[in-house]
């Protein structure tokens, strides 16, 4: 596998048709014969978006290191299947773990593509507004990649421009330095990106001003900068670009893609020539439709209040009739899981090759409006504005209740800061369950050790808050990159 320390002067970019996520190979292009015109600029940022569907970024390792590592999910599948994932479930990760190396390589590859766009597109003679937007999109994507990495590994090598020689050995930047770069990129992006409503239909899925502001809110919440969290979250709320979907379950179905609640989601489609992603296949029903990983945990199931319809929208049980009217046959001897992630279910019509084909559709919901509202509620409560925080969290509960009797999901009444804090954290868990947020929420609130040890996990405080640095990177850097404590 390529290291970030090995210079890559040839970029493999993909041309796009009217649908900007539909890729057609152009072949290998050098830095001398590319970045010459507007079309090249568009193709270069599209190639950066394409990384969002990469197996190493949003599929196997990603699910393991967000859901399965947390108390929301277990490995699933057969007992002997998926050893690379089991190490996350059991906290036996080490510097040689495949999912660690895969994630590191994938996210740095995404950073590399974004760096080329940011460095070279400003010199292209083209429409200045489009040029600024493309650079803003790339900055958002680079910030997104680094935000994931800094929360997994802490301080990491900070590469902000294309590497120009093979012998660079880049030491780890501090956590503060990485966050400073993330905040700078997202601030720049928010200043130039259009609102969601200002994009043409053919640009559906591109990052927006609201996406940059929403991700900034999450960055500030992670940093416990609550006043800035509120500022960014309220910018999204007050933009009137988003609203809570009326039906929670529909958000995760085909008809719910890019809906009113979508702040940012990865675009995917069933296709044999490009645009597909294996995110759903890895989690879908084994053996007929997928691999069966990421089983919702017993603890997550117990977290829902009686009658909360979000549990049914999140947990798919064997024997259920699924949204397309088909039936999950419970007596298949190869069906080891009794439940699956309902939010990752897609109908056969969204599988290009049928059945468990890896050329699958189904968008990945990265940032929802409900998440932004809950971030605002949490930050407001921490700032002592508990009444306003209570109102926001009740908006989420009201939507979830829908037309059900008022005894279901009764409104929260307390404005006691400590009590409300716990209720907001719980609401985040059940609202965003199986959407790959839980682990990072446990880390940023300092609850990872307490919660995971209560689940009987082999969590060692001072070690498992961070992942190990891949040993291959330490070796290639000749020791310039150091290992995290305990590994």
PyMOL commands that set and color helices and strands:
alter all, ss='L'
color gray80, all
select helices_A, chain A and resi 38-53+55-58+60-68+83-89+98-123+128-153+175-192+196-198+201-203+209-222+226-238+249-252+254-256+279-283+298-303+309-314+342-344+348-350+369-382+386-401+417-431+438-444+448-454+471-476
alter helices_A, ss='H'
color red, helices_A
select strands_A, chain A and resi 10-16+23-30+73-76+262-266+293-296+315-317+339-341+364-368
alter strands_A, ss='S'
color yellow, strands_A
deselect
rebuild
show_as cartoon
